[in-house]
């Protein structure tokens, strides 16, 4: 059984917390993360949907890398988190929002690198 090095756990955990933080910001101040010109009537609906995914998944990543650093559940959680981040990257590319491409792509690459390391 391969253990994840502490610094990879710390990095994954930190990025999970940051991702969860973006979800909270999306609900509190949707205009912070939304592209300009997004003034539709239900402007809190989609940020709330984003937060419903990013907050629990980000916190789960932050915890699982410490509680079960070499378990299959960690591999599954990191793979799911990477898939969610890659979804954000795709949305950022389609809408031409560089900030929605660079950070999520880096996070997805780290999560996938850890998945490969643990396999």
Beta strands, then each sheet from edge to edge (+ up, - down):
end
